Structure formats: structure tokens, C-alpha cells
């Protein structure tokens, strides 16, 4: 009984954080002044739903490997009963590790809780495609902060989702994003989302990359 109540409490925390994260990313993209947005690893469309509600975003493209997830995006769009929204949205099945010329030229891109699903040895491919080829003017990236995991009652070495290939502590995250920025002509601002712990930081780490003019 006690274990179940802990699990339910953790799930409530995670759900609340998920919604807060999506809202914040949408706000960051809006603040960038972007008109076109690329959602890399769009999943079932939770961020896309928010972007479509903002008239500022005139062109939205969602990229996702899972055909099932893309079906969920289409179902979500149909449930809104606003056919005009479809004219602003393009869905592509594929991986952001593969360079695709149609993904170039966007004002902004988002990578929300997705890089931790990539094997670490393939992160150089992510960098080469996203920052080297697509080159959005702004990119908002989020990923879990491993140091915060004990506050979610996770055991040492346990990930927030079984499919995660890694979860970085803050210093490792900072090292990677600063390296990516310096190698590819970006400035980067590091932050966090969620309730901040004085020693462990935020549950979600953020990096906002801005391309140097």
C-alpha cells in the first residue's frame, strides 16, 4: 500500500512537471520571435498542440520516428475540429539523426526530453544534423537532471523512463551544450524547469541555443 502511494505521488509530480515543461518551452519559443518551428521528436503532439494555439507560429513541422505517435498527432488535430490548423502543420516520419534538407531554414526548433533516448555514441550525429545542417536560429532543448532523481524516489542508477539511454548531472550537461554551441556558432543559455532544490537543482535542465549573427 505504501509503495503504491509513493508511486502515485511520483506520477503526479512527473505529470505536473511534464505540463510545466511544455508550457515553458512554448513560452521560450514565442519569446524568440519565431514564425516557423521544428519540433524534433514531437511524440504524440503535446507541444504541437500548444504551438498551434499561438497564431505567431505560421509554420510548424513535427518530426517523429514512431508512426503510432504521428497517428496520435493526427487524431489530436482532427479532434480540434479546426481544419485551418492543418494548413500550418507538416508531419514527417523520420529521425533527426538523418540530415534532411526540408528541415533547414526554420526560425526555431525544440528538442523536448528526447536526446536522452539517443545512445551516447550517436550524439555526434545529433550535433552534425541538428546544429551543423538544420541550423535553426533558436533551439530549445530539455533533458532530465539526474541529480534530482532521488527526490522522485528513484534508486541510484535508475532512470525516469526505461527507454532512456542516459540521464546527465548538471556538470555533464553543461559541458556538452557548451561544446556543441562553440563548435557550431551558437550562444547558449542554461537553465531549469520545475521546483528548484538548493543543492540538486531543477528536475529538468534546459539549454536555449541562439545562432550568432
Secondary structure, DSSP 8 states (H G I E B T S, - for coil): -HHHHHHHHHHHHHHHHHHHHHHHHHHHHHHTT-SEEEEET-TTSHHHHHHHT-TT--EEEEEES-HHHHHHHHHHHHHTT-GGGGGGEEEEES-TTS--GGG-S-SEEEEES-GGGS-GGGHHHHIIIIIIII--SEEEEEEE-GGGGGGGT--TT--SSTT-S----HHHHHHHHHHHHHHHTEEEEEEEES--BTTTB-SEEEEEEEE--
